[in-house]
Amino acid sequence: RKCKKLEIEFLALDFDQTILEIHTGGHWKGTAHELLPHVRPMFRELIPAALDEGIHVAVVTFSTQIDTIRYILDQITDHRGAEIPIRGGFGGNKTFNYEGNGSVAGKQAHMASAVEELEARNMGLRLKRASTLLIDDDKANIRHALENGVRAIWLDPDNSSQVLKDMRRLV
């Protein structure tokens, strides 16, 4: 509900060391099921709650292990993972295409591509940068988002609960 009060319509979440409490480097060798215990408890609650409130969610990551991420999302959302676009990869190794005119720095292209998918799925939906919130453990991605008019919160991997406090402080 807090996200709605903050006029957040689109929640963009990093995967490694943000949704997860570990960094897989995009090369998780175990099964997706074995990765499940590494999901931070707050995201087990936040992601389904956001979907329930009508907030659009996407995973924006440099990982290309999309099937693993989809499995995790399905498990923590009671099989609603298909509602969540996943944009992975970087450089020439992206799992998506983005040909827009916006910034491609950090996670900007990832978010823009996810928005394109969400808007195509939902007639009349127009998501804006000002109603977007990126949560990421990489300060460079946070900086790029802020420079491009996207609200963003840095997740400190050693103090992840601070994110919820930071969300309460958003204006």
Disulfide bonds with the S-S distance in Angstrom:
none
